[in-house]
Amino acid sequence: MMSGMNTETCEPAELAALREVFASRPGAEPPAGWETVRSFEAEHRIVLPEPYRTFAAEICDGLRAGPPHYGLLPLSQTPPDWGAYRPERLLAEPFPLTVAWLWEEDDETALSMEEFEARTAPVFDHGSLLLGTDGCGMYWHLIVTGPQRGHVWQISGEGAVPFGSPSPDALMPGTPGFTGWVTHWAQGRDWFPED
C-alpha cells in the first residue's frame, strides 16, 4: 500500500510546482475559487485532498491541453464519453482498492456480467474525482476517500492501476499524488515504462 503523502495541508513546494506547470500553459481555466470548492465538498460530503484542493481553488480549474490526453476536467465535470446511464458517483463512499487490480488477468471463477459489474462499479464510481481521460475508456481518478486518498489511479475496461507506486516492478512508477502525476505529464514521460 502506498502512503506518506500529506493530503491535509498544502505544501508550498507542491503548490509552486503546480503553478509553474500551469502558468506556462495557454488555455488554462481560471481557478474555481474557494466558495465553489467548499460548495462541491459540501454537496458530496467530502474534503478534497491537498494539494488538489488548493490547486482547484487558487490556480486552475481545468486545462484542455492535459493532463491527461483529452484535458484536465473542471472540478464538477465528467468526460463526454463517461456515459449518461452510469450509476450516480458516490464520492463519500471509500474507494475500494489499495493495490492494482487487472480484472482481465484475474484467475477467479468466471463471473456473470451482473456479478462483474457489481464488483467493478465501485472502482469506477466510489471515492474518486474524475480528472479526465486518455480516450478508449482510460480514465484518471483522484482518490478522495479511503486508504488511497490523494493518489491518482488509471481505471479502464482492463483494470485499475495506481500511478506512482514506489515498487521497482510497478506498472506506473513515479512520484505519487496529484503533483507527481502532473509533473510526470509535464516532463513528457510515458505513463507505462517500456520493457
C-alpha positions as CSV (number, residue, x, y, z in Angstrom):
1,M,0.0,0.0,0.0
2,M,1.3,3.5,-0.9
3,S,1.4,6.1,1.9
4,G,3.5,9.0,3.1
5,M,1.6,11.8,1.4
6,N,0.3,14.9,3.2
7,T,-3.3,15.2,2.0
8,E,-4.4,17.6,4.7
9,T,-2.2,20.6,4.2
10,C,-0.9,22.2,1.0
11,E,2.9,22.1,0.9
12,P,4.3,25.3,-0.6
13,A,6.7,23.4,-2.8
14,E,3.9,21.4,-4.3
15,L,1.8,24.4,-5.0
16,A,4.8,26.2,-6.5
17,A,5.4,23.2,-8.8
18,L,1.8,23.2,-9.9
19,R,1.8,27.0,-10.5
20,E,5.0,26.6,-12.6
21,V,3.4,23.9,-14.8
22,F,0.1,25.6,-15.4
23,A,1.4,29.2,-15.6
24,S,3.2,28.2,-18.9
25,R,0.1,26.5,-20.4
26,P,-2.2,28.6,-22.6
27,G,-5.9,27.8,-22.2
28,A,-5.9,27.1,-18.5
29,E,-9.3,27.6,-17.0
30,P,-9.4,30.2,-14.2
31,P,-9.4,28.8,-10.6
32,A,-12.8,27.7,-9.3
33,G,-12.4,29.8,-6.1
34,W,-12.8,28.7,-2.5
35,E,-16.6,29.2,-2.4
36,T,-17.1,26.8,-5.4
37,V,-14.6,24.2,-3.9
38,R,-16.3,24.3,-0.5
39,S,-19.8,24.0,-2.1
40,F,-18.6,21.0,-4.1
41,E,-17.2,19.4,-0.9
42,A,-20.4,20.0,1.0
43,E,-22.6,18.6,-1.8
44,H,-20.5,15.4,-2.0
45,R,-19.8,15.2,1.8
46,I,-16.0,15.1,1.3
47,V,-12.9,17.3,1.7
48,L,-10.7,17.2,-1.3
49,P,-7.2,16.1,-0.7
50,E,-4.3,18.6,-0.9
51,P,-2.7,19.9,-3.0
52,Y,-5.5,19.4,-5.5
53,R,-8.0,21.3,-3.2
54,T,-5.9,24.4,-3.2
55,F,-4.9,24.0,-6.9
56,A,-8.6,24.0,-8.0
57,A,-9.4,26.9,-5.7
58,E,-6.4,29.1,-6.5
59,I,-4.5,28.0,-9.6
60,C,-6.6,26.3,-12.3
61,D,-9.9,24.5,-12.8
62,G,-9.2,22.6,-16.0
63,L,-6.9,22.6,-19.0
64,R,-7.8,21.3,-22.4
65,A,-4.1,20.5,-23.2
66,G,-4.0,18.0,-20.3
67,P,-3.1,16.1,-18.3
68,P,-4.5,13.6,-19.4
69,H,-4.6,13.4,-23.2
70,Y,-8.1,14.9,-23.6
71,G,-7.6,17.5,-20.9
72,L,-7.8,18.1,-17.2
73,L,-11.5,18.4,-16.3
74,P,-13.0,21.2,-14.3
75,L,-13.9,20.2,-10.7
76,S,-17.6,19.2,-11.3
77,Q,-17.4,17.7,-14.8
78,T,-17.2,14.2,-16.2
79,P,-15.7,13.3,-19.6
80,P,-18.1,13.4,-22.6
81,D,-17.6,9.7,-23.1
82,W,-18.4,8.8,-19.5
83,G,-21.9,7.7,-20.4
84,A,-25.3,9.1,-19.5
85,Y,-26.6,5.8,-18.0
86,R,-23.9,5.2,-15.4
87,P,-24.8,5.0,-11.8
88,E,-24.5,8.0,-9.5
89,R,-21.0,8.7,-8.5
90,L,-20.7,8.5,-4.7
91,L,-17.5,10.4,-3.7
92,A,-18.1,10.0,0.0
93,E,-18.0,6.2,-0.3
94,P,-14.5,4.8,0.2
95,F,-12.5,3.9,-2.9
96,P,-12.4,0.1,-2.7
97,L,-8.9,-0.7,-3.8
98,T,-5.4,-0.4,-2.3
99,V,-3.4,-2.3,-4.9
100,A,-3.7,-2.6,-8.7
101,W,-6.4,-5.0,-10.0
102,L,-6.2,-6.1,-13.6
103,W,-9.5,-7.9,-13.9
104,E,-8.7,-9.1,-17.4
105,E,-5.9,-11.2,-15.8
106,D,-7.9,-12.2,-12.8
107,D,-8.0,-16.0,-12.5
108,E,-11.2,-16.2,-10.4
109,T,-14.1,-18.3,-11.5
110,A,-15.8,-16.7,-14.4
111,L,-18.4,-14.1,-13.3
112,S,-21.7,-13.3,-14.9
113,M,-21.9,-9.8,-16.4
114,E,-24.1,-8.7,-13.4
115,E,-21.6,-10.1,-10.9
116,F,-18.7,-8.5,-12.7
117,E,-20.4,-5.1,-12.9
118,A,-21.3,-5.3,-9.2
119,R,-17.7,-5.9,-8.3
120,T,-16.2,-3.2,-10.6
121,A,-18.8,-0.4,-10.4
122,P,-17.5,0.8,-7.0
123,V,-14.0,1.1,-8.5
124,F,-15.3,3.4,-11.2
125,D,-17.9,5.3,-9.1
126,H,-16.9,5.4,-5.3
127,G,-14.4,7.7,-3.6
128,S,-12.9,9.3,-6.6
129,L,-13.0,12.5,-8.6
130,L,-12.6,12.2,-12.4
131,L,-9.6,14.1,-13.6
132,G,-10.0,13.2,-17.3
133,T,-9.5,10.6,-20.0
134,D,-6.8,9.4,-22.3
135,G,-9.6,8.0,-24.6
136,C,-10.6,4.4,-25.3
137,G,-12.2,4.2,-21.8
138,M,-9.0,5.0,-19.9
139,Y,-10.0,7.4,-17.1
140,W,-7.8,9.1,-14.5
141,H,-9.2,9.4,-11.0
142,L,-8.0,11.3,-7.9
143,I,-9.0,9.3,-4.9
144,V,-10.8,11.4,-2.4
145,T,-11.8,8.9,0.3
146,G,-10.4,5.7,1.7
147,P,-6.8,4.5,2.3
148,Q,-5.7,5.7,-1.2
149,R,-6.9,9.3,-0.6
150,G,-4.7,11.7,-2.6
151,H,-3.4,9.1,-5.1
152,V,-4.1,9.1,-8.8
153,W,-5.4,5.9,-10.5
154,Q,-6.0,5.0,-14.1
155,I,-9.2,3.0,-14.3
156,S,-10.2,1.3,-17.6
157,G,-12.0,-1.7,-19.0
158,E,-8.9,-3.8,-18.3
159,G,-8.4,-2.9,-14.7
160,A,-7.3,-0.2,-12.1
161,V,-3.7,0.8,-11.6
162,P,-2.3,3.4,-9.2
163,F,0.2,6.0,-10.6
164,G,3.3,6.5,-8.6
165,S,3.9,3.2,-6.8
166,P,7.5,3.1,-5.3
167,S,7.8,-0.6,-6.2
168,P,10.6,-1.2,-8.8
169,D,8.2,-3.5,-10.7
170,A,5.3,-1.0,-10.6
171,L,3.1,-0.8,-13.6
172,M,3.2,3.0,-13.4
173,P,6.2,4.2,-11.4
174,G,6.6,7.8,-10.4
175,T,6.1,10.2,-7.6
176,P,2.6,9.5,-6.1
177,G,-0.1,12.1,-5.7
178,F,-1.6,14.9,-7.9
179,T,1.6,16.9,-8.1
180,G,3.7,13.9,-9.0
181,W,1.2,12.9,-11.7
182,V,1.1,16.5,-13.2
183,T,4.9,16.8,-13.1
184,H,5.3,13.4,-14.8
185,W,3.0,14.6,-17.6
186,A,4.7,18.0,-17.9
187,Q,8.0,16.3,-18.4
188,G,6.5,14.3,-21.4
189,R,7.2,11.0,-19.8
190,D,5.1,7.8,-20.7
191,W,2.7,6.6,-18.1
192,F,3.8,3.0,-18.6
193,P,7.5,2.4,-18.9
194,E,8.7,0.4,-21.9
195,D,10.1,-3.1,-21.2
